[in-house]
Amino acid sequence: MDNKFLTQAPRQQQRLNPDAVPNYKIFSLRLNEWEYERLSTAASETGRTKQSFVRWAIRKQAEQEL
């Protein structure tokens, strides 16, 4: 059996590029009205799109926690 995944290092050992093109996974996030308004306001005040703001927030929080 020839499986390319058997020869790859485990995901924890791979170096992942935080600046890679965002084409790995897609997920949908349901927000209530308050969350959506906060996201919209924060994104516009920082000059980001909503998607960009969420990505930025994930990175910032991950740096603090990890």
HUGI-V951409 format. One record per backbone hydrogen bond with DSSP energy under -0.5 kcal/mol. CO is the residue of the C=O (numbers start at 1). NH is the residue of the N-H. E is the energy in kcal/mol with one decimal. If there is no record, write none. Layout:
# HUGI-V951409
CO|NH|E ; CO|NH|E
This chain:
# HUGI-V951409
1|3|-0.8 ; 2|4|-0.5 ; 3|6|-1.3 ; 3|7|-0.5 ; 4|7|-0.6 ; 10|13|-1.7 ; 10|14|-1.0 ; 11|14|-0.5 ; 14|16|-0.7 ; 16|18|-0.7 ; 17|20|-1.6 ; 21|23|-2.2 ; 28|30|-0.5 ; 32|36|-2.4 ; 33|37|-2.5 ; 34|38|-2.3 ; 35|39|-2.5 ; 36|40|-2.8 ; 37|41|-2.5 ; 38|42|-2.8 ; 39|43|-2.7 ; 40|44|-2.3 ; 41|45|-2.5 ; 42|46|-1.6 ; 43|47|-0.6 ; 43|48|-2.4 ; 44|47|-0.5 ; 49|53|-2.5 ; 50|54|-2.2 ; 51|55|-2.4 ; 52|56|-2.6 ; 53|57|-2.6 ; 54|58|-2.3 ; 55|59|-2.3 ; 56|60|-2.6 ; 57|61|-2.5 ; 58|62|-2.6 ; 59|63|-2.3 ; 60|64|-1.5 ; 61|65|-2.4 ; 62|66|-3.1
